[in-house]
Amino acid sequence: MGGFFARLRQGAVGPIWTKNGVEIEVGVPFTFLHAADLHLDSPFRGLSKVPAAVRDRLRESTFEAFARLVETVRRERIDFVVLAGDLYDAADRSLKAQLRMQRALNELAAEGVQTFVVHGNHDPAGGWQAKLDWPDAVHVFGTSDVACRPAYRRDGELAAHVYGISYPEASVTDNLASRYRTRAGAPFHLALLHANVDGNAAHDNYAPCKLAELAGAGFDYWALGHVHDRRVLREYPHVVYPGNIQGRSIRETGAKGAYVVRVSPEGQVALSFRDTASVLWRETDVSIAGADREQQLKDRLLASVDEARASAGGRPVVLRIRLVGAGPLHARLLRENAAEEWLGELREWIGDPDDRDDWVWAERLAVATSADRDEAAADGEQGFLGELARLAAAGRQDPELSRLLLAEATEPLRRQPRLREWLDGRGEDERSALLDRASALAALLLKDKPEGER
């Protein structure tokens, strides 16, 4: 930290610290909450066949997560809040979401808490907005240029300058970060930005910028939004994604929430994560290794459910189970409708989500198992089955051969652009696993046929 906080000098009118060669009066300690990607009133599509308890809890989960966020501000005496985009799930934001937001921010304003907001690609400023009154303590940054606003502690002392700019429309491809400039008059500079840093491939490349660019811009903290994974990209200056406050699909597993950020008079930053998720999404692996009886698999599936419930802190869980490993049960799991049958029975064993608040809903059971190597080798097998097993084994040893085999086998599928993109994105291990599964399934189907039909 030396050189950034530098030295405190005695004998001046007020204590002085040096930052980037410039002497600045030491500030006051303060605390802010950094959240992003609230996606209030997310529709959670595809829930028509789930129990009502699951469907209702998921549809209300973003609001419950937001309520936990507000309670954190109250409980921990946060001085001000920054929300880095995508507060709402759609450009034409729902009235329910806007009214819930207005009520919460009015309550915080009554307690002396400011809120600073930028809008992102999901909730651009050009979308439909209800005509509502907002308190003076709420500042929504405009779209024309980066603006600067003072942020105060609850007692009225100046804490920082907050900077931001909102998206005018959903697709913003300009480098908004290049427009940010600090303004004199505050001991701490906080930049609020909804952006993709260093081209994160998992998210649309909106407001693209480079980490090095942010680090050299003279700000103390970049409060980012857009990426739904929690990430601290850099410290001093801090460049931080808090992630979203509530997972919305199986791609968003684990704890979700916001950062409570405590800043010392000298500008030292301490981050503390607060989990706000109302419902947890979780993916877990269950191995079939060493199991040759269905009862063993049943016991392992139920144990995975118990473990998911025990680790959720009393919250409900949407659980996807992936069967992995090699063993005698592999061939039985490949039979038609086997996975669906196991999933249906598992849901029966777990019980009705209406019966308890800490329910676990088995969302899907995916089979990613393989045969024992001895079985896959088809020792002594002659003809097509033997050749198939030997070809699959060769593909496991030769990445280029596995790529060619997969390309040939999936040639009809490659006519569909999305399937082609997915296939081309498979790595070496994934190609090997696909070949294993394909050869095992083919062998199973052929073995079930009479000798004359092979």
C-alpha positions as CSV (number, residue, x, y, z in Angstrom):
1,M,0.0,0.0,0.0
2,G,3.0,2.3,0.5
3,G,3.1,5.0,-2.1
4,F,-0.7,4.9,-2.6
5,F,-1.7,6.0,0.9
6,A,1.8,7.4,1.3
7,R,2.5,9.6,4.4
8,L,0.5,11.5,6.9
9,R,2.0,14.9,7.5
10,Q,1.8,16.5,10.9
11,G,1.6,20.2,11.5
12,A,-0.7,21.1,8.6
13,V,-4.2,22.6,9.1
14,G,-5.6,19.2,8.6
15,P,-3.9,15.8,8.1
16,I,-2.6,15.3,4.6
17,W,-2.1,12.2,2.5
18,T,-0.4,11.9,-0.8
19,K,-2.1,10.0,-3.6
20,N,-0.4,9.8,-7.0
21,G,1.9,12.6,-6.1
22,V,-1.0,15.0,-5.1
23,E,-1.5,16.0,-1.5
24,I,-5.1,15.7,-0.4
25,E,-6.8,16.4,3.0
26,V,-7.6,13.2,4.8
27,G,-11.3,12.3,4.6
28,V,-13.8,10.8,7.0
29,P,-14.5,7.1,7.5
30,F,-17.6,6.0,5.7
31,T,-19.4,2.9,4.5
32,F,-21.3,2.3,1.2
33,L,-23.1,-0.7,-0.3
34,H,-22.3,-1.7,-3.8
35,A,-24.9,-3.8,-5.6
36,A,-25.8,-4.4,-9.3
37,D,-28.0,-6.5,-11.5
38,L,-31.0,-6.7,-9.3
39,H,-33.3,-7.7,-12.2
40,L,-36.4,-7.0,-10.2
41,D,-39.5,-8.9,-11.4
42,S,-37.5,-11.4,-13.5
43,P,-40.1,-13.6,-15.1
44,F,-38.3,-17.0,-14.6
45,R,-39.7,-18.4,-17.8
46,G,-40.3,-22.2,-18.2
47,L,-41.9,-22.7,-14.8
48,S,-45.3,-24.0,-16.1
49,K,-44.7,-27.6,-15.0
50,V,-43.1,-26.9,-11.5
51,P,-45.1,-27.0,-8.3
52,A,-46.9,-23.7,-7.3
53,A,-44.7,-23.3,-4.2
54,V,-41.5,-23.3,-6.4
55,R,-42.9,-21.1,-9.1
56,D,-44.3,-18.5,-6.6
57,R,-41.1,-18.4,-4.5
58,L,-38.9,-17.9,-7.6
59,R,-41.0,-15.2,-9.1
60,E,-40.9,-13.3,-5.8
61,S,-37.2,-14.1,-5.1
62,T,-35.7,-10.9,-6.7
63,F,-38.0,-8.8,-4.5
64,E,-37.1,-10.8,-1.4
65,A,-33.4,-10.4,-2.2
66,F,-33.8,-6.7,-2.6
67,A,-35.6,-6.5,0.7
68,R,-32.6,-8.2,2.3
69,L,-30.4,-5.7,0.6
70,V,-32.3,-2.8,2.1
71,E,-32.3,-4.5,5.6
72,T,-28.5,-4.7,5.3
73,V,-28.3,-1.0,4.7
74,R,-30.4,-0.4,7.9
75,R,-28.7,-2.9,10.1
76,E,-25.2,-1.9,9.3
77,R,-25.8,1.8,9.2
78,I,-24.6,2.2,5.6
79,D,-24.0,5.8,4.6
80,F,-25.0,5.6,0.9
81,V,-25.8,3.0,-1.8
82,V,-24.6,2.6,-5.4
83,L,-26.6,0.5,-7.8
84,A,-24.6,-0.3,-11.0
85,G,-27.2,-1.0,-13.6
86,D,-29.9,-3.5,-14.5
87,L,-32.1,-2.7,-11.5
88,Y,-35.0,-3.9,-13.6
89,D,-35.2,-7.0,-15.9
90,A,-36.6,-5.3,-19.0
91,A,-36.4,-1.9,-20.7
92,D,-40.2,-1.6,-20.3
93,R,-39.8,-2.2,-16.6
94,S,-42.7,-3.6,-14.6
95,L,-44.9,-1.2,-12.6
96,K,-44.6,-3.6,-9.6
97,A,-40.8,-3.4,-9.7
98,Q,-40.8,0.4,-9.9
99,L,-43.2,0.8,-7.1
100,R,-41.2,-1.6,-4.9
101,M,-38.0,0.3,-5.7
102,Q,-39.6,3.7,-5.0
103,R,-40.9,2.5,-1.6
104,A,-37.5,1.1,-0.5
105,L,-35.5,4.2,-1.6
106,N,-38.0,6.5,0.0
107,E,-37.5,4.6,3.3
108,L,-33.7,4.8,3.0
109,A,-33.9,8.5,2.1
110,A,-36.0,9.2,5.3
111,E,-33.0,7.7,7.3
112,G,-30.5,10.0,5.6
113,V,-29.2,7.4,3.1
114,Q,-28.4,8.5,-0.5
115,T,-28.8,6.2,-3.5
116,F,-26.9,6.6,-6.7
117,V,-28.1,4.7,-9.8
118,V,-27.0,4.0,-13.4
119,H,-29.1,2.1,-15.8
120,G,-27.6,-0.7,-18.0
121,N,-28.5,-2.8,-21.0
122,H,-31.6,-4.5,-19.4
123,D,-33.1,-1.3,-18.1
124,P,-31.9,1.5,-20.4
125,A,-33.1,5.0,-19.8
126,G,-35.1,4.9,-23.0
127,G,-37.4,2.2,-21.8
128,W,-40.9,2.7,-20.3
129,Q,-40.9,4.3,-16.9
130,A,-43.9,5.1,-14.7
131,K,-44.3,8.8,-13.7
132,L,-43.2,8.5,-10.1
133,D,-41.8,11.0,-7.6
134,W,-38.3,10.2,-6.2
135,P,-36.7,11.7,-3.1
136,D,-33.9,14.2,-3.5
137,A,-31.6,11.6,-1.9
138,V,-31.9,9.4,-5.0
139,H,-29.7,10.4,-8.0
140,V,-30.1,8.7,-11.3
141,F,-27.3,9.5,-13.7
142,G,-28.3,10.7,-17.2
143,T,-27.2,9.4,-20.6
144,S,-25.5,12.4,-22.2
145,D,-22.2,12.5,-20.3
146,V,-20.5,11.3,-17.2
147,A,-21.8,13.4,-14.2
148,C,-20.4,13.8,-10.7
149,R,-22.4,14.0,-7.5
150,P,-21.3,14.4,-3.9
151,A,-22.0,11.6,-1.5
152,Y,-22.4,12.3,2.2
153,R,-22.4,10.3,5.4
154,R,-25.6,10.0,7.4
155,D,-24.4,12.9,9.6
156,G,-23.9,15.2,6.5
157,E,-20.2,15.1,6.2
158,L,-18.8,14.8,2.6
159,A,-17.5,11.3,2.0
160,A,-16.8,11.0,-1.7
161,H,-17.6,12.0,-5.2
162,V,-19.7,9.5,-7.2
163,Y,-19.6,9.5,-11.0
164,G,-21.8,7.7,-13.5
165,I,-23.6,7.5,-16.8
166,S,-26.6,5.5,-17.8
167,Y,-27.3,3.5,-21.0
168,P,-29.7,5.4,-23.3
169,E,-30.6,2.1,-25.1
170,A,-29.9,-1.6,-24.6
171,S,-26.9,-1.9,-26.9
172,V,-24.1,0.4,-26.0
173,T,-20.8,-0.5,-27.7
174,D,-18.9,2.7,-26.9
175,N,-16.2,2.7,-24.3
176,L,-17.9,4.7,-21.6
177,A,-15.0,4.4,-19.2
178,S,-12.9,6.6,-21.4
179,R,-15.2,9.5,-20.5
180,Y,-14.7,9.4,-16.8
181,R,-12.6,12.2,-15.2
182,T,-12.2,12.9,-11.5
183,R,-13.1,16.3,-10.1
184,A,-11.3,18.1,-7.3
185,G,-13.1,18.6,-3.9
186,A,-13.4,15.1,-2.4
187,P,-10.9,12.7,-0.7
188,F,-12.4,9.6,-2.4
189,H,-13.6,9.1,-6.0
190,L,-16.1,6.3,-6.8
191,A,-17.0,5.5,-10.5
192,L,-20.3,3.7,-11.1
193,L,-20.3,1.8,-14.5
194,H,-22.2,-1.0,-16.2
195,A,-19.6,-2.6,-18.5
196,N,-17.7,-5.6,-19.8
197,V,-14.1,-5.4,-18.6
198,D,-11.6,-7.2,-20.8
199,G,-14.2,-8.8,-23.0
200,N,-15.7,-11.4,-20.6
201,A,-17.0,-14.0,-23.1
202,A,-19.9,-15.0,-20.9
203,H,-21.6,-11.6,-21.2
204,D,-22.5,-9.3,-24.0
205,N,-19.7,-6.9,-24.8
206,Y,-21.5,-3.7,-23.8
207,A,-19.5,-0.6,-22.9
208,P,-16.2,-2.5,-23.4
209,C,-13.1,-1.4,-21.6
210,K,-9.8,-2.6,-20.3
211,L,-8.8,-3.3,-16.7
212,A,-5.5,-1.4,-17.2
213,E,-7.5,1.6,-18.4
214,L,-9.7,1.6,-15.2
215,A,-6.7,1.2,-13.0
216,G,-5.0,4.3,-14.4
217,A,-7.9,6.6,-14.5
218,G,-7.4,8.1,-11.0
219,F,-10.4,6.6,-9.3
220,D,-10.3,4.9,-5.9
221,Y,-13.1,2.4,-6.6
222,W,-14.9,1.2,-9.8
223,A,-18.3,0.0,-8.8
224,L,-19.2,-2.3,-11.8
225,G,-22.3,-4.1,-12.9
226,H,-23.2,-6.4,-15.8
227,V,-21.2,-9.6,-14.9
228,H,-23.3,-11.8,-12.6
229,D,-20.3,-13.5,-11.0
230,R,-18.8,-11.8,-7.9
231,R,-15.2,-10.7,-8.8
232,V,-12.6,-8.4,-7.4
233,L,-10.6,-7.6,-10.5
234,R,-8.1,-5.4,-8.8
235,E,-7.3,-3.7,-5.5
236,Y,-6.0,-0.1,-5.0
237,P,-7.7,1.1,-7.0
238,H,-10.5,-1.4,-6.5
239,V,-12.3,-2.7,-9.5
240,V,-15.2,-4.8,-8.4
241,Y,-18.2,-6.8,-9.7
242,P,-20.6,-7.7,-6.8
243,G,-22.5,-10.1,-9.1
244,N,-26.3,-10.2,-9.1
245,I,-28.4,-10.3,-5.9
246,Q,-30.4,-13.4,-6.8
247,G,-29.6,-16.3,-9.1
248,R,-32.0,-16.6,-12.0
249,S,-31.1,-19.9,-13.5
250,I,-28.8,-23.0,-13.1
251,R,-26.0,-20.9,-14.7
252,E,-26.1,-18.6,-11.6
253,T,-25.4,-21.0,-8.7
254,G,-24.3,-20.3,-5.2
255,A,-24.3,-17.2,-2.9
256,K,-25.6,-14.0,-4.5
257,G,-25.6,-10.5,-3.0
258,A,-23.7,-7.3,-2.6
259,Y,-20.6,-5.8,-1.1
260,V,-20.5,-3.6,2.1
261,V,-17.4,-1.4,1.5
262,R,-15.8,0.3,4.5
263,V,-13.4,3.2,3.7
264,S,-11.0,4.6,6.3
265,P,-10.0,8.3,6.6
266,E,-6.8,7.5,4.6
267,G,-8.7,5.7,1.9
268,Q,-8.1,2.1,2.9
269,V,-10.9,-0.2,1.5
270,A,-12.3,-3.2,3.2
271,L,-14.8,-5.4,1.3
272,S,-17.4,-7.6,3.0
273,F,-19.8,-9.7,1.0
274,R,-23.5,-10.0,2.1
275,D,-25.5,-12.9,0.8
276,T,-29.0,-11.8,-0.2
277,A,-30.3,-14.7,-2.3
278,S,-33.8,-15.8,-1.4
279,V,-33.5,-19.1,-3.4
280,L,-30.3,-20.9,-4.1
281,W,-29.5,-22.6,-7.4
282,R,-27.1,-25.4,-7.1
283,E,-25.5,-28.1,-9.3
284,T,-23.9,-31.2,-7.8
285,D,-22.3,-34.4,-9.0
286,V,-23.3,-37.8,-7.8
287,S,-20.9,-40.6,-8.8
288,I,-21.9,-44.2,-9.7
289,A,-18.4,-45.5,-9.1
290,G,-18.5,-48.6,-7.0
291,A,-22.3,-48.9,-7.2
292,D,-23.8,-52.0,-8.9
293,R,-27.2,-51.9,-7.3
294,E,-30.0,-49.3,-7.8
295,Q,-30.4,-49.0,-4.1
296,Q,-26.9,-47.6,-3.8
297,L,-27.7,-44.9,-6.4
298,K,-30.9,-44.0,-4.6
299,D,-29.1,-43.6,-1.3
300,R,-26.5,-41.3,-3.0
301,L,-29.2,-39.2,-4.6
302,L,-31.0,-38.7,-1.3
303,A,-27.7,-37.9,0.4
304,S,-27.0,-35.2,-2.2
305,V,-30.4,-33.6,-1.5
306,D,-29.8,-33.7,2.2
307,E,-26.4,-32.0,1.8
308,A,-27.9,-29.3,-0.4
309,R,-30.6,-28.5,2.1
310,A,-28.2,-28.5,5.1
311,S,-25.9,-26.0,3.3
312,A,-28.6,-23.6,2.3
313,G,-29.2,-21.9,5.7
314,G,-32.9,-22.6,5.7
315,R,-33.5,-21.3,2.2
316,P,-35.0,-23.3,-0.6
317,V,-32.8,-24.9,-3.3
318,V,-33.3,-25.5,-7.0
319,L,-30.9,-28.5,-7.6
320,R,-29.5,-30.0,-10.7
321,I,-27.9,-33.4,-10.3
322,R,-25.3,-34.7,-12.7
323,L,-24.6,-38.4,-12.6
324,V,-20.9,-39.0,-13.2
325,G,-18.2,-41.7,-12.9
326,A,-17.9,-45.2,-14.4
327,G,-19.6,-48.3,-13.3
328,P,-22.0,-51.1,-14.0
329,L,-25.1,-48.8,-13.7
330,H,-23.9,-46.8,-16.7
331,A,-25.6,-49.1,-19.3
332,R,-28.9,-49.0,-17.3
333,L,-28.9,-45.2,-17.1
334,L,-28.5,-45.0,-20.9
335,R,-31.7,-46.8,-21.5
336,E,-34.6,-44.8,-22.9
337,N,-36.4,-42.6,-20.3
338,A,-34.1,-43.9,-17.5
339,A,-33.0,-40.4,-16.4
340,E,-36.7,-39.2,-16.4
341,E,-37.8,-42.1,-14.3
342,W,-35.1,-41.5,-11.7
343,L,-35.9,-37.8,-11.6
344,G,-39.6,-38.5,-11.2
345,E,-39.0,-40.9,-8.3
346,L,-36.5,-38.6,-6.7
347,R,-39.1,-35.8,-6.6
348,E,-41.5,-38.2,-4.9
349,W,-38.9,-39.2,-2.3
350,I,-38.0,-35.6,-1.5
351,G,-41.7,-34.6,-1.0
352,D,-44.0,-31.8,-1.9
353,P,-42.4,-28.3,-1.8
354,D,-45.7,-27.0,-0.4
355,D,-44.9,-29.0,2.8
356,R,-41.9,-27.0,4.0
357,D,-40.1,-23.7,3.5
358,D,-36.7,-25.2,3.0
359,W,-37.7,-27.3,0.0
360,V,-35.4,-28.8,-2.5
361,W,-36.7,-29.0,-6.1
362,A,-34.8,-31.4,-8.3
363,E,-34.8,-29.4,-11.5
364,R,-33.0,-31.9,-13.7
365,L,-31.0,-35.2,-13.5
366,A,-28.3,-35.3,-16.2
367,V,-26.5,-38.5,-17.1
368,A,-22.8,-38.0,-17.8
369,T,-21.5,-41.4,-16.7
370,S,-19.3,-43.8,-18.6
371,A,-18.7,-47.5,-18.8
372,D,-15.9,-49.2,-16.9
373,R,-12.8,-49.3,-19.1
374,D,-12.8,-53.1,-19.1
375,E,-16.4,-53.1,-20.4
376,A,-15.7,-50.2,-22.9
377,A,-12.8,-52.1,-24.3
378,A,-15.1,-55.0,-25.4
379,D,-12.4,-57.5,-24.9
380,G,-12.9,-60.4,-27.3
381,E,-15.7,-58.7,-29.2
382,Q,-15.5,-59.2,-32.9
383,G,-17.0,-57.4,-35.8
384,F,-18.6,-53.9,-35.6
385,L,-18.9,-53.8,-31.8
386,G,-15.2,-54.5,-31.3
387,E,-14.2,-52.0,-34.0
388,L,-16.4,-49.4,-32.4
389,A,-14.8,-49.9,-29.0
390,R,-11.3,-49.8,-30.4
391,L,-12.1,-46.6,-32.4
392,A,-13.4,-44.9,-29.3
393,A,-10.3,-45.9,-27.3
394,A,-8.1,-44.5,-30.1
395,G,-10.0,-41.2,-30.0
396,R,-9.4,-40.9,-26.3
397,Q,-5.6,-41.0,-26.9
398,D,-5.6,-38.8,-30.0
399,P,-7.3,-35.3,-29.7
400,E,-7.2,-34.8,-33.5
401,L,-8.8,-38.1,-34.2
402,S,-11.5,-37.4,-31.6
403,R,-12.2,-34.0,-33.3
404,L,-12.5,-35.7,-36.7
405,L,-14.7,-38.5,-35.4
406,L,-17.0,-36.0,-33.7
407,A,-17.2,-33.8,-36.7
408,E,-18.1,-36.8,-38.9
409,A,-20.7,-38.1,-36.5
410,T,-22.4,-34.8,-36.0
411,E,-22.3,-33.6,-39.6
412,P,-26.1,-33.4,-40.0
413,L,-26.4,-31.4,-36.7
414,R,-23.8,-28.8,-37.9
415,R,-26.3,-27.4,-40.4
416,Q,-27.9,-25.7,-37.4
417,P,-25.8,-22.6,-36.5
418,R,-26.4,-22.8,-32.7
419,L,-25.6,-26.5,-32.6
420,R,-22.5,-26.0,-34.8
421,E,-21.3,-23.2,-32.4
422,W,-21.8,-25.4,-29.4
423,L,-20.0,-28.4,-31.0
424,D,-17.1,-26.2,-32.1
425,G,-16.8,-24.9,-28.5
426,R,-16.2,-28.4,-27.0
427,G,-12.7,-28.9,-25.5
428,E,-10.6,-32.0,-25.7
429,D,-12.0,-33.6,-22.5
430,E,-15.6,-32.9,-23.6
431,R,-15.0,-34.4,-27.0
432,S,-13.5,-37.5,-25.4
433,A,-16.5,-37.8,-23.1
434,L,-18.9,-37.4,-26.0
435,L,-17.2,-40.2,-27.9
436,D,-17.3,-42.4,-24.8
437,R,-21.0,-41.9,-24.4
438,A,-21.8,-42.3,-28.1
439,S,-19.8,-45.6,-28.3
440,A,-21.4,-46.9,-25.1
441,L,-24.9,-46.0,-26.3
442,A,-24.3,-47.6,-29.7
443,A,-23.0,-50.7,-28.1
444,L,-25.9,-50.9,-25.8
445,L,-28.4,-50.5,-28.6
446,L,-26.7,-53.1,-30.8
447,K,-26.4,-55.6,-28.0
448,D,-30.1,-55.4,-27.5
449,K,-30.8,-56.4,-31.1
450,P,-30.9,-60.0,-32.3
451,E,-27.7,-61.2,-34.0
452,G,-29.2,-61.1,-37.5
453,E,-30.3,-57.4,-37.1
454,R,-26.9,-55.9,-36.2
